[in-house]
Each structure stands twice: as structure tokens, then as C-alpha cells.
Amino acid sequence: MRGQSYKILRYFSYFCTMKLLYTLSGSIALALGVTGIFVPLLPTTPFLLLAAALYFRGSPRLYEWLLSRKRLGPYIRQFREDKAIPLRGKVIAVSSTWLTLLYGVFFLVPQVGLKLLLIALAGGITYHILSFKTLKAGKDTGSEVKDA
């Protein structure tokens, strides 16, 4: 009987620890996402999606709180429901990625191998962003999804 209660206590301890780690990680991701609203080179949506996923696993109450926020909830719901990125978001993301990485290639990184790696990274990020459908605002339906 004593071994059984030890296993239950150990499982409970692990479960609580994981919930705490998910919640703390979600809070860090949320802070980075909110910072990304004001800092042009820091992405907003990926960090908000990560925060939502971590809160979903760690604290359903915080997950619901995040989705109910007037400014942050639409980012998450829109991507979760439509699996699409607004055209403006795509343009900003791709432009800022290329501007930032090309600045690094021309002014910061002296090694040719690293320059090639940065260009390949920019290409991969661009491909990933453009692989999502484009969300365009519709007049009557609220939103309309077009294939990329």
C-alpha cells in the first residue's frame, strides 16, 4: 500500500510541475508576443500561438483569458480557425525578414559560409510564411481565405 501512495504522489508531483512549466513558458511566450507588437523585428503571431498552446496544456483558465482579450484573441483565433495569414502580415513578415538578414549579410557577418546560411534561412522563412493561405478581408462575410 505504501508503494502505491508513493507512485500516486510522484505522478501528482510530476503533473503539477509540468503544468507549472507550461504556464511559465506560456507567460514568457506571451510577453515576447506582446513585445513583438511594438518591436518590428520580433514576430507577434508565432509567440501568441505558442502561448495559447502552452496555456492550453498548463492552465485552461489562462487559455480562455488569452482568447478573450480584445487585441490578442483575434490573432490566435484567426490563425487557429482559418490557418491563414493576412496579406499585410505576410508582406511585413517577409520584408522585415529579408531586410534584417541582408543587413547582417552585408554589414555584420564577415564569413562567407555564415552569409550563405543567413540567405538560406531567409529563403526558408519566406517559403514557410508564403506556404500559408492568404487571408483577405471580405466585405460581407467578415473574412475570406484565398490559396497562396
N, C-alpha and C positions, 0 to 999 in steps of 0.2 A: 504494500500500500504506500509506503514511504517513497519508493522509486517512482510510482505513478504520479504522486503530487509534485515531485521534483521535475518530471518531464512537463507537466502542465505549467508549472511556474517558469520553467526555462522557455517554453513556447510563448507564454504570455509576455515575458521579458523581451524576446526577440520581436514579437508582433508590435509591441509598444515602441521599441527602438526604431523599427523600420518606419512606422507611422510618423515618428518624430523626424527622422531623416528626410522622408518625403516632404513633410510640411516645411522644414527648414530650407530644403533645396528649392521648393516651390516659392518660398518667400524671397530667396536670392534671385531666382529667375524673374519673379515679378518686379523686383527692384531694378534689375537690368532692363527689363522691357519698358518700364516707365521712364527710365533714363534715356532709352532709345527714342522716345518721343521727342526729346529735346536735343539730343546729340545726333547729328545727321549720319554718322558712320556706324552707329550702333543699331542693329535691327530691332524692331519692336515686336512684330508678329511672332517670330520664332520663339522668343523668350516668353511671350504671353501664352503661346500654345504649350510650351514646356511647363510653365507654372500651372496651367489648367490640368495637364496630365498628372503632375506631381500632387497637386491638391486633391485630385480625384482619388488617388491611391492613399493619400495621407489624411485628408480631412474633407469629407463631403460638405461640411458646413462652409469651409473656406472656398471650395469649388463653386458652390452656389452663390456665395458672396461675390466672387470674381465675375461670374457670368451676369450678375445683376447690376454691375457697375455701368453707369451711363456711357462712359468714354471707353472703357476697356472691354466690356462684354461683347459689343458688336464685332471687334477684331476676331475674337475667338469663335463666336457663333457663326459668323460669315464663312470663315475658313472651314470650320467643322461641318457645316451643312452643305456648302457648295463645292468644297475642295478647289477653290478658285482664288486668284489674287486680282485685285482691282488693277486696271491698266496703269493708273497713276503710280501705284505701289511698285509695279514691275519696272516702270521707267526709272523711278527714283532708285530702286534697289540695284538695277543693272548699271546705271550711270555712276552711282557712288562707289560701287564695287570696282569698276574699271578705273575711275579717276584715282581712287585711293591706291590700288595696286600698281597702276602705271607710275604714279608719283614715287612709290617705293622702288620700282624698277629703274627709273631714270635718275633719281636723286639720293636714294638711301642704300641700295644694295650694290656692292661692287662685284660680287661673284656672278659669273655668267650662269652657272647652274641654278643658283637661287633666283635669278631673274627669270629663267625659263620656268621654274617651279611656280613663281608668282603668276606668270601669264597663264600657265595651265590651270592654276587654282581659279583665276578669274573666269576662264572659259568654262570650268566645271560648275561654278556658282551660277553663271549666266544660263547654262544649259538647264540646271535644276530649276531655276526661277521660271524660265520660259516653258518648261515642261508642264506647268500647271495651267489650267484653263484660265481665260481672262474674264473677269467679272466686270461687266459694263452696266451702268445704271440705266434701268428701263423707266419709261415714263409712267406706265400703268401698273406694271407688275411689281415694282419695287426694285428688283434686280434681275438681270438676265445673264446667263452664262454662255460664253462662246468658246469653242475649241481653240486652243492656241495654235 
